[in-house]
Structures are given as C-alpha cells and as structure tokens.
Amino acid sequence: MKIENKASAGTLESSDAEVNVYPSEELKLEVKSSVYAQFGSQIEQTVKEILDNLEIESGEILVDDRGALDCTIRSRVETAILRSNNITENIPWGDKI
C-alpha cells in the first residue's frame, strides 16, 4: 500500500500528536517531539511498526508529537493512513491494526 492523498489526524494540543501524510515516491518519516530526547527512538519505532503492519511502501509521514502516549500515536498514524486511502469500511481490526 502507499499513501494516495494528503491526510491528517490529531491535534497540536498537549498530550496529543498531529500526523500528516503525503504521497511520495519513497518512504520518508520525520518526527518532531517535545520529548524527543527521551522518547524519540520509541516514537519512530512505533510508527515504523505501523507502516510495516499496513505494508506501506511509499509516502511521507510527518509526526508532530506533544507528549502523546504510544497508543495515541498509533491511532493517529493509523487514522491518517486510512484517511489518505479513503478506507472507511472493512478496516482490518485485529489483523493489521
């Protein structure tokens, strides 16, 4: 799967993360975080795991984290990807997500 359209999920409020995804020929990941020094590698690992699970091969993913929990980052990334591909039905709950 690849990122088909620009999409976003989340907010820039405290304890949340805003995730923006864009079409791209290659896979790019950029993470900005108020807690990057402490948790940056964990955030990147979480996003990469989601990309692997959803078999994302190309697209640009920008994560602007404001201290969100791992489960929040997961849901924001998954939602942005599903929105970018207009997936609203037959979501693979329990399988890939």
PEUR-V40372 format. One record per residue. N is the residue number from 0. SS is DSSP state (a for helix, b for strand, c for the rest). D_CENTER is the distance of its C-alpha to the mean C-alpha in whole Angstrom. Layout:
# PEUR-V40372
n=N ss=SS d_center=D_CENTER
n=N ss=SS d_center=D_CENTER
This chain:
# PEUR-V40372
n=0 ss=c d_center=14
n=1 ss=b d_center=13
n=2 ss=c d_center=11
n=3 ss=c d_center=14
n=4 ss=c d_center=14
n=5 ss=c d_center=12
n=6 ss=b d_center=10
n=7 ss=b d_center=9
n=8 ss=b d_center=8
n=9 ss=c d_center=10
n=10 ss=c d_center=13
n=11 ss=c d_center=14
n=12 ss=c d_center=17
n=13 ss=c d_center=17
n=14 ss=c d_center=16
n=15 ss=c d_center=12
n=16 ss=b d_center=9
n=17 ss=b d_center=9
n=18 ss=b d_center=6
n=19 ss=b d_center=7
n=20 ss=b d_center=7
n=21 ss=b d_center=11
n=22 ss=c d_center=13
n=23 ss=c d_center=15
n=24 ss=c d_center=17
n=25 ss=c d_center=16
n=26 ss=b d_center=12
n=27 ss=b d_center=11
n=28 ss=b d_center=9
n=29 ss=b d_center=10
n=30 ss=b d_center=10
n=31 ss=b d_center=12
n=32 ss=b d_center=14
n=33 ss=c d_center=17
n=34 ss=c d_center=17
n=35 ss=a d_center=16
n=36 ss=a d_center=19
n=37 ss=a d_center=19
n=38 ss=a d_center=16
n=39 ss=a d_center=14
n=40 ss=a d_center=14
n=41 ss=a d_center=13
n=42 ss=a d_center=10
n=43 ss=a d_center=10
n=44 ss=a d_center=11
n=45 ss=a d_center=9
n=46 ss=a d_center=6
n=47 ss=a d_center=9
n=48 ss=a d_center=10
n=49 ss=a d_center=7
n=50 ss=a d_center=8
n=51 ss=a d_center=11
n=52 ss=a d_center=12
n=53 ss=c d_center=11
n=54 ss=c d_center=13
n=55 ss=c d_center=11
n=56 ss=c d_center=13
n=57 ss=b d_center=13
n=58 ss=b d_center=11
n=59 ss=b d_center=10
n=60 ss=b d_center=6
n=61 ss=b d_center=7
n=62 ss=b d_center=7
n=63 ss=b d_center=10
n=64 ss=b d_center=11
n=65 ss=c d_center=14
n=66 ss=c d_center=15
n=67 ss=c d_center=12
n=68 ss=c d_center=13
n=69 ss=a d_center=11
n=70 ss=a d_center=11
n=71 ss=a d_center=10
n=72 ss=a d_center=7
n=73 ss=a d_center=7
n=74 ss=a d_center=8
n=75 ss=a d_center=6
n=76 ss=a d_center=2
n=77 ss=a d_center=6
n=78 ss=a d_center=8
n=79 ss=a d_center=6
n=80 ss=a d_center=7
n=81 ss=a d_center=10
n=82 ss=a d_center=11
n=83 ss=a d_center=11
n=84 ss=c d_center=13
n=85 ss=c d_center=15
n=86 ss=c d_center=15
n=87 ss=c d_center=17
n=88 ss=c d_center=19
n=89 ss=c d_center=19
n=90 ss=c d_center=16
n=91 ss=c d_center=16
n=92 ss=c d_center=16
n=93 ss=c d_center=18
n=94 ss=c d_center=17
n=95 ss=c d_center=14
n=96 ss=c d_center=12
